[in-house]
Amino acid sequence: MITLTNETFSAEINELGAEVTQITRKQDGRAFIWNDTTGNYWGRHAPLLFPAIGKSNDDAYLITGQRYPMGQHGFARDFTFDHIDQTAPDSVTMTLHANDQTLAKYPFLFVLTVTYTLTATGLQITYTVADDGASAMPFALGFHPGFTLDAPLEEYRLQLVGATTPLQHLGVAPAPFRDGTTSPLTAAQGDTIPLSHALLDDGLVILDAQTATQARLLHGDDTVLALNVTDFPYVTLWSPEHKQAPFVCVEPFYGLPDQAGEPGDWFQKAGNTTLKAGESKTINLTLTLA
């Protein structure tokens, strides 16, 4: 486990999956990241999703007609990152390179790098995906943080600052797959969504955030936390269905889950980004904690 610290926060990052497992405010001990001490809800904290988001049809996909296996949310979360560079107490850079196991699932020489830096107001995250091979490479990337709630979910709201209104969501059916539709989210009030377990008990809610700049979790008039999502076209809400869990996931997505059906070609998949050989893509995310 890697420890980050500054005057305001401490954090723990697991070498397995480069997963943020803890962010704590030193002043009062407030823990922001979900930790399931009971084992009743969800055993993860804030996994990094790569090179897939969501579940693939038949747990597989196609590359130019050839079928490959792909588990839910890809595989990065299940691999120990092979290079760790920590030169300051408040920052670490972690890298995962393609290996024999990943090539059997994803036939590309990728390099996935993530840098976590504690700031006075929270956490700065920089992702870089590089195509280190000789052919084009499709991918998706997401951040799946669970945020601990101090009050019932029904007391919170999610505001998508800068999003086009009425807020649009992508249809999910059967969960966790998309159904290919986009429609106004009837629960929304302008750019703000009153949260509830009833809203999330049918599965994830995928929001069109292509013009949004921030996703703010509000409790009353107070901002609990904010995610700068300028680089992410989608924001997804999730909490375990029918469990009344005391946390909510606010997930920036640079890509999309599969549309229900048969395994499809990833070069044609909605939401995927394709890098040219030798090309890289950097995606930034800022988490501000109030």
N, C-alpha and C positions, 0 to 999 in steps of 0.2 A: 504494500500500500504506500502510495506517495502522499506526503503531507505538504500542503501549501499554507503559508501564513503571512499576514500583514497586521497592521495595527487594529484593523476592524474585524477581519474574518479569519477563520481557519477552514480548510477544506481537505478532503481526502479523495484521491483518485486511484482507482484500481488499475493495475497493469493489465488485468484481464478485461479486454474490451475498451480500455481507456475510459471507464465509466466513473462519473462523478458519484460518489457514494455519500458525501456529507458536505454541507456548507453550514457553518455555525457562526453566528454573530457573537463576538467575544463579550460585548457589554452586558448582555442578558442571557446568553446561552441559547438564544432562539435558533432552532434547527429548521432549515428550510426544505431540505431534500427528504423525501419519504424513506422511512426505514421500517419495514414490517417486522416488528419484534414478536408479533403474535403468530405469524405464519398463516393468517386467515385471508389475506387479500392479494398481495403481489410482491414477489420476492426480489424484484429489481428496484433500482433507484432512479437512474437517468441514463439508460443505455444509448449508445451511438448506433444508428441504423445505417448499414452499408453492406453491399451495394444495392439492396432491395429495401423497400418500405412495405410493411404489411405481409400478408400471406399470398404466395403464388398459387395460381390454379394448379391443382394436382401436385403441389410442391415442386413445380418445375417450370422451365421457360425454354425458349428457343433462341439460338444464335445461328442465323443463316441456315435454318432447317434442322440443326442438331439440337437435341434435347439435353438439358443440364438440370441437376437437382438444385433446389434453392429453398432453404428453410425460411420460416417467418422472420421478417426484418433483416434478412441477409445473414452474414456470418461474422462481421467484425466484432460484435459484442461477445463472441465465444472464443476469440483468439487473444492470447497474450501479446501485447504490442512488443515488437522485437528490438526497438531502439528507444531509449529513454534519455533525454537531455535536460537536466535540471541544473541551471547555473545560478539561480537566485531562489531565495526561500518562497517567493510569491508566484513563481511561474515554472511551468514544465512543458516540454515538447515531446510528444509520443508519436512513434511511427510504426505502421504495419506495412510490410512488404508482401507481395505475392509469394506463395510457397507451394509445395507440391499438393498440399491439402486444398488450398484455395483454388488452384488451377483446375482441379477435378470438378469444381462447382462453377467456376467463373474463369474462363480461359484467357485471362488478360493479366499482363504484368503491371499491376497497379502499384502505386505508392500512396498510402493514406496517412496524412499527418494531421495531428490536432495539437494546438497550443492552448493551454489554460493559464490565465493570468488573473490573480486576485487584484481587485482595485479597491479604492476607498468606498465604492458604492455597490460592489458585487463581483461579477465574474465576466471577463472577456474571453471569448472562445473564437479561435480561428481554425477553420478546416481547410486543408488543401488536398485535392485529389489529382493525382498525376498519372498520365498514361505513359508508362515507361517501355511500351512495346512498339511493334512495327505496324499495328493496325488500329482502327478506330475502336473506342471503348465506351459502351453505354453504362450509366450508373444512376442511382438515386441515393440521397443521403438525408438522414433525419436525426433530430434530437428528441428524446422521449423522457423528459424529466417529470417525475412525480413530486408535487409540492404538498407538504403537510398543511392541513387546515386546522386552525384553532377554534373554529365554530362550524356548525352544520353547513354543508355545501349550499343549501338554499339561501344563505345569507350573503353569498358572493355573486359578483358579476364579472364578465369578461368583456373588455372594451377593445375593439380593433381600431386603433387610431389611424385615420387616413384611408380606411377601407371604403370602397364604393358601397353606397346604400341604395336599396335595401340589401343587407348582407346576404350573400349567396352561399349555399352549401352544396356539396357534391353528394348525390344520392348514394346510400349504402344499403345494399340488399343483394343477397343475404350477407349479413355481417360476417367477416370483416371486409368483404369485397365491395367495390363500387358497382353501381348499376348503370353507369354511363350518363346519368342525368345531372343537371344543375338547376337549382330552383331557390327562390327566396326562403330564408329561414324564418318561419312564422313566429318563433319564440323571440326573435330579436326586437329590440326597441332602438331604432336608429342604428348606431354603430356598437351597441351594447347588448349583451346577452345575459339575462338572469339565469344563473346556473341552478341546476337541480338534478337529483338522481333520476327523476322521471325523464328528463331530457336525454340522459346518457345511458339509460337502461336498455335501449335498443341497439347500442353499439356506439362506435366512435362517430363524432361529428367533424367532418372535414370542411373547413371554411376557405373560401377564395380570399386570399390576402395579398393579391398581386399589387395593390396600391397601398397596402397598409404599411405603416412605419413602426408601430408598436402594438404588442398584445399586453394589455394591463389587467392584472387580477385585482379586483376592487372588493373591499369589505366596507360597506357603508360608503362614506365619502373618502375613505383612505385607500391609497394604492399600496397593496401588499408587496407586489413585485411587478416588474415590467420586462418584457423581452423585446429588444430591437430586432424586428423581423424584416427589415428592408431587403435583405438578400434572399428571403424565403417566400415563395409564391403561395404557400398554403400553411394554415395553422389548424391543428387538430386538437379536439378536446376528447378526453377519455377518462373514465373511472370504471373499475370493475363492475360489470353488469349485475344488478340485483344483489349487491353486497353492502350498500350503504357505507362504502369505504370512506375513511376520514382524510382523503387526499384527492387531488385532481391533477391530471397530466395536461399540460399546455405545450403542444409539440410543434415546433417549426419543421415543415417538410420541404425539402428540395427534391420533389418527386411525389409519386402517388402509389397507393396500393393498386393491385390488379383489378380490372373490371372482370366480373364473374363470367366464366366460360371455360374455354380451353387454354392451355399454355400458349402464350403469344411470343412473337419475336421482340426481343428487347430493343432492337433498333427502331421499332415502330411503337413502342409503348408510350402512352400518354404520360407526360411528366418527366420522363427520363431525359438526361442530358448526355450527349455524345461528345467525347473528346477525340480530337485527331491524335495520331501517333506523335508522341513527344509533347503534347499539350497538357496544361494543368489548369485547374479551376480553384480559386480561393473563395470561401464563403465565410462571412463574419457574423457573429452573434454576440450581443451584449445582454447580460442578465443583471438588472438593477434590483436590489433588495432594499425595501423600505424598513 
